[in-house]
Amino acid sequence: MAMEYKARKRLALAVLVLGLPAYIVLAVTLMSEAARFHKVIEFFIYVALGIGWVFPLKWVFRGIGQPDPDAND
C-alpha cells in the first residue's frame, strides 16, 4: 500500500531534520575510529557514506517537490 502524499512529505522532513544529522554523527564517529586509513581511501569512504544514505530512502523523496496529486483543483 502506497503512502499518501502528506505522510510521505512529513516523513521526508523527519528524515532530513532528525535522521540525517544522526546519520552524520554516526558516520563521523565510525570514521574517527578508523583513522588508520590512507587519506585517499578515507575520502572515498566519506563520499560513499555521503551518497549511500539516500538510496534506501529514495522512495520517500520521489515527487515531494511536485504539487499534491490528491488535492482537488
Sequence and secondary structure as in RCSB ss.txt:
>XXXX:A:sequence
MAMEYKARKRLALAVLVLGLPAYIVLAVTLMSEAARFHKVIEFFIYVALGIGWVFPLKWVFRGIGQPDPDAND
>XXXX:A:secstr
    HHHHHHHHHHIIIIIHHHHHHHHHHHHHHTTTS HHHHHHHHHHHHHHTTTTTHHHHTTTTS  TTS  
